[in-house]
Amino acid sequence: RDIDHSEVELERDRLTAAMEKSSEELRLATQSALDMPRLAESASVLSAHSSMATEIAALVRQQIGDQFVNVEQALDSVIGEWLIRLQRLDNSRLCQREQDVRDVGQRIMRNLIGAAPWSESLVPAGSVIIARELLPSDAIQLAHFGVVAIVTERGGLYSHTAIVAQSLGIAAVSGIPDV
């Protein structure tokens, strides 16, 4: 939604609070990954997400003040712009970084609106997850719940979700149309 000039600082404060929660989640997830040798590569993915979140937040903060829109609209716009740029690349490995951008955006948005992350009670051990897409942080969290496999419509061999799932010993199949 559009905002008044008087609301700019309030929206920026909301972004700051969401970023603090997001940064803390990423810090804890990175530390958890570093504590397990098989998750070393996952730790580097999460570290990259922290850097990306900081860069995205700076652009969102600027857009709030320049366009007088609320933080959710600015975040959606910034993420959309990043995704368009990635989709224009001819390199499949780099194009698959779209998942990382969406992951960071969803984490910040979840913390903005106060939505709960995955719940262990909803995902019993031994589950196979079938979804349009799973993001790298989803794979890490689902591994802690004992998920044994994931099947997705989106993603690929070089996506961070596939890399993370493989390092966690989770069978992963992606690129299945209309799954």
Secondary structure, 3 states (H helix, E strand, C coil): CECCHHHHHHHHHHHHHHHHHHHHHHHHHHHHHHCCHHHHHHHHHHHHHHHHHHHHHHHHHHHHHHHCECHHHHHHHHHHHHHHHHHCCCCHHHHCCHHHHHHHHHHHHHHHHCCCCCCHHHCCCCCEEEECCCCHHHHHHHHHCCCCEEEECCCCCCCHHHHHHHHCCCEEECCCCCC
